[in-house]
Amino acid sequence: MQLLDRSVTLLRAEYTTESQVITLLNYMLRSSHSDQPAIFYRELANRTSQGESMMTLVEWFEAHGVRKGIPKGVEKGEREAARRRANAAKRLVAQMTESTDDEIARLINWR
């Protein structure tokens, strides 16, 4: 959080214009290696008087994260459903052939 503290110090000094702040934030966004930039920008907005300009970036991150998260959640749900179907089919085969779980596992991994 050293970058956060330095950024807050710079922005609180109010030597920058709104345009410069926006340019700085855009640069930081594009060159950042953070996996959670929304948290960084929210905290920066909370600690400085330029919070309003930054809140639009935070809102964008939140909306973008939600849009990115929905397809990932759907994909995860589809994988889980496929796993359940495969396990149900395996149990059915074991029941119909009166085989043990170990025997079924050996058949599945026969190569």
C-alpha positions as CSV (number, residue, x, y, z in Angstrom):
1,M,0.0,0.0,0.0
2,Q,3.0,2.2,-0.3
3,L,1.8,3.4,-3.7
4,L,-1.6,4.3,-2.1
5,D,0.0,6.4,0.6
6,R,2.2,8.2,-1.9
7,S,-0.7,8.8,-4.2
8,V,-2.8,10.2,-1.4
9,T,0.0,12.6,-0.3
10,L,0.4,13.8,-3.9
11,L,-3.3,14.4,-4.4
12,R,-3.9,16.0,-1.1
13,A,-1.3,18.6,-1.9
14,E,-3.7,19.8,-4.7
15,Y,-0.9,20.7,-7.1
16,T,-2.7,18.9,-9.9
17,T,-5.6,19.9,-12.1
18,E,-8.6,17.6,-12.6
19,S,-7.3,16.7,-16.1
20,Q,-3.9,15.7,-14.6
21,V,-5.5,13.6,-12.0
22,I,-7.6,11.8,-14.6
23,T,-4.5,11.3,-16.7
24,L,-2.6,9.9,-13.7
25,L,-5.4,7.6,-12.8
26,N,-5.7,6.3,-16.4
27,Y,-2.0,5.7,-16.5
28,M,-2.0,3.9,-13.2
29,L,-5.0,1.8,-14.4
30,R,-3.2,0.7,-17.6
31,S,0.2,0.1,-16.1
32,S,-0.9,-1.4,-12.8
33,H,-0.1,-5.0,-12.0
34,S,-2.7,-5.1,-9.2
35,D,-5.3,-7.9,-9.3
36,Q,-7.8,-5.7,-7.4
37,P,-7.6,-2.2,-8.8
38,A,-11.1,-1.3,-7.7
39,I,-10.1,-1.6,-4.0
40,F,-7.1,0.6,-4.6
41,Y,-9.2,3.3,-6.4
42,R,-12.0,3.1,-3.8
43,E,-9.5,3.7,-1.0
44,L,-7.8,6.5,-2.9
45,A,-11.2,8.1,-3.4
46,N,-12.1,7.8,0.3
47,R,-8.8,9.5,1.3
48,T,-8.7,12.4,-1.1
49,S,-10.8,15.4,-2.1
50,Q,-10.8,14.2,-5.7
51,G,-13.1,11.3,-4.7
52,E,-15.9,12.2,-7.1
53,S,-13.7,11.8,-10.2
54,M,-12.4,8.5,-8.9
55,M,-15.7,7.1,-8.0
56,T,-16.7,6.8,-11.7
57,L,-13.6,4.6,-12.2
58,V,-14.5,2.5,-9.1
59,E,-18.1,2.1,-10.4
60,W,-16.7,1.0,-13.8
61,F,-14.5,-1.6,-12.1
62,E,-17.4,-2.9,-10.1
63,A,-19.7,-3.1,-13.2
64,H,-16.9,-4.6,-15.3
65,G,-16.1,-7.2,-12.6
66,V,-19.8,-8.2,-12.4
67,R,-19.9,-8.6,-16.2
68,K,-16.7,-10.7,-16.1
69,G,-17.9,-12.7,-13.1
70,I,-21.2,-13.8,-14.6
71,P,-19.8,-15.9,-17.5
72,K,-17.2,-17.4,-15.1
73,G,-20.0,-18.4,-12.7
74,V,-22.1,-19.9,-15.5
75,E,-19.0,-21.8,-16.7
76,K,-18.3,-23.1,-13.2
77,G,-22.0,-24.1,-12.8
78,E,-21.9,-26.0,-16.1
79,R,-18.7,-27.9,-15.1
80,E,-20.3,-28.8,-11.7
81,A,-23.5,-30.0,-13.5
82,A,-21.4,-32.1,-15.9
83,R,-19.5,-33.6,-12.9
84,R,-22.7,-34.5,-11.1
85,R,-24.1,-36.2,-14.3
86,A,-20.8,-38.2,-14.7
87,N,-20.9,-39.3,-11.1
88,A,-24.6,-40.3,-11.4
89,A,-23.8,-42.3,-14.5
90,K,-20.9,-44.0,-12.8
91,R,-23.1,-44.9,-9.8
92,L,-25.7,-46.3,-12.2
93,V,-23.2,-48.4,-14.0
94,A,-21.7,-49.7,-10.7
95,Q,-25.2,-50.6,-9.5
96,M,-26.3,-52.3,-12.8
97,T,-23.1,-54.3,-13.0
98,E,-22.8,-54.9,-9.3
99,S,-19.2,-53.5,-9.5
100,T,-17.3,-51.7,-6.7
101,D,-16.1,-48.2,-7.0
102,D,-12.5,-49.5,-7.4
103,E,-13.5,-51.7,-10.3
104,I,-15.3,-48.8,-12.0
105,A,-12.3,-46.6,-11.4
106,R,-10.0,-49.2,-12.9
107,L,-12.2,-49.4,-16.0
108,I,-12.3,-45.7,-16.4
109,N,-8.5,-45.4,-16.1
110,W,-7.6,-48.6,-18.0
111,R,-4.9,-47.1,-20.1
